[in-house]
Amino acid sequence: MCIAIPGKVVEVDGARARVDYSGNQVTVNTGLVEPKVGQYVLVHAGCAIEVMEKDKAEELIELFADIEELGA
C-alpha cells in the first residue's frame, strides 16, 4: 500500500522544493505542481502531487500522528 504525506514547503529551487515533515526536511520533485514557500504539498514517492490548503494538510498530519501513537 502506498500513501502520500503532507509537508510544508520551506524552500523552492526550480523543479525541486525542500519540504518539512515535523522537523525532518526532504528535497522533493515539484515538476507536477508549483508550490510557494509556506504552502503545504502532498508528496508521494518523492514527488509533490498536489498543493493543499493549510487546514486540510494539518488535519492529515494530525491523523497520521494519531495512527502512529496507536501503533506504538
C-alpha positions in Angstrom: 0.0 0.0 0.0 1.3 3.5 -0.9 0.3 6.7 0.8 1.0 10.4 0.2 2.1 12.6 3.1 1.6 16.3 3.5 4.5 18.6 4.4 5.3 22.3 4.5 7.4 23.9 1.8 10.4 25.7 3.3 12.4 26.4 0.1 11.8 26.3 -3.6 14.6 25.9 -6.2 13.3 25.4 -9.7 11.6 22.0 -10.0 12.6 21.0 -6.5 11.5 22.0 -3.1 12.6 21.4 0.5 9.6 20.1 2.4 9.4 19.9 6.2 7.7 16.9 7.9 7.6 17.7 11.6 11.2 18.8 11.7 12.6 16.3 9.0 13.4 18.2 5.8 13.4 16.3 2.5 14.0 17.5 -1.1 11.1 16.6 -3.4 10.4 16.9 -7.1 7.8 19.7 -7.9 7.5 19.1 -11.6 3.8 18.4 -11.4 2.9 21.5 -9.2 4.1 25.0 -8.5 4.2 25.4 -4.7 5.4 28.5 -2.9 7.3 28.7 0.4 4.8 28.3 3.3 2.3 26.2 1.3 1.7 22.6 2.0 2.1 19.9 -0.6 1.0 16.2 -0.7 4.1 14.1 -1.5 4.1 10.6 -2.9 7.3 8.7 -3.8 9.4 11.8 -3.7 7.1 13.9 -5.9 4.8 16.7 -4.8 1.5 15.8 -6.4 -0.8 18.5 -5.0 -0.7 21.8 -3.3 -3.0 21.6 -0.3 -5.0 24.0 1.8 -3.3 24.5 5.2 -6.3 23.3 7.3 -6.6 20.0 5.2 -2.9 19.4 5.5 -2.8 20.0 9.2 -5.8 17.6 9.6 -4.0 14.9 7.8 -0.8 15.5 9.7 -2.7 15.1 13.0 -4.4 12.0 11.7 -1.1 10.4 10.9 0.3 11.3 14.3 -2.8 9.7 15.9 -2.3 6.5 13.9 1.4 6.4 14.8 0.5 6.7 18.5 -1.8 3.7 18.2 0.9 1.6 16.7 3.5 2.4 19.3 
